[in-house]
């Protein structure tokens, strides 16, 4: 910039590229534009993921670092980082479905996913069949010539139903039906692509980032062509991740294995205590031997059953409200995977879109309480839960 006026120098500060050393961690590339020396190189950058960085909505070094890390964790051929978990779900469903297509989805789903599927059914004419998710024969019975997608959750929200992913993916093998698995509840504990899934989606807001300060999502693909197909749509949708959120998620990934193990251990401890309490009718946690899918969980989740459990209070809806408002150490909050323990009443919050019949079909009761167990000492958590149970009795 020698010879230019100060105003010009202010607009064009030097851009430093490390030489002779390298950053130990992924830097934050907050800028959204990249420049080229040749027009042909600029044109080539428009051709998809893996090309030169061009524009933040399409690609960014920090975001790509996260995508590559998640693809390696899940054993995928490529990944797409999004601005929220629902950005990943929307990106996948809207890229792969059109009017007249048929989707098979398990009944017990995250409320946002359930609402999106029904919105697509009402506005786009996508046909939708819900199945309990207990027997792969349900899938074979529901298959139609226009079936395009099977949508499952590794551990369902909030019932903790565990899907036998290998059996369900086998049920659609050779049919051309793609299997999408939401693995938000079981990152690092299960790798659905290894069990035949085509796409894995995550809300990285939860366990993967893990500190309650990130909003983000991701989709990981077994096939690079499928990755490209969804990437094209996601770029048009504008759901791609922010660099700073991606950087925070990368920071969280470093401790995710240790955190997920502690979440699981604490959840199992509290599930066992809750199962013996007089105010609790039933506890839903895959780590308990009386859980309907306990044997499946032992096979798919050998290193822990995750950090989320739910339980049924004998007093019904009012007991659920009183309990959730009576905790002190535990926070009344809608998310999960945070360092601190969170509680919520699904029927009036995350699953508010569902009527009584839909709630019952999904296995959610009026008194169901979801506990997203954090990293605190389990004795301190139990003291708080016990005093809240006493008030809800």
Secondary structure, 3 states (H helix, E strand, C coil): CCCCCHHHHHHCCCCCCCCCCCCCCCCCCCCCECCCCCHHHHHHHHHCCCCCCCECCCCCHHHHHHHHHHHHHHCCCEEEEECCHHHHHHHHHHHHCCCCCEEEEECCCCHHHHHHHHHHHHHHCCEEEEECCCCCHHHHHHCCCCEEEEEEECECCCCCCECCHHHHHHHCCCCCCEEEEECHHHCCCCCHHHHCCCEEEECCCCCCCCCCCCCCEEEEECCHHHHHHHHHHHHHHCCECCHHHHHHHHHHHHHHHHHHHHHHHHHHHHHHHHHCCCCEEEEECCCCCCCCCHHHHHHHCCCCCCCEEEEEECCHHHHHHHHHHHCCCCEECCCCCCCCCEEECHHHCCCCCCCHHHHHHCCCCCCEEEEECCCCCHHHHHHHHHHHHHHHC
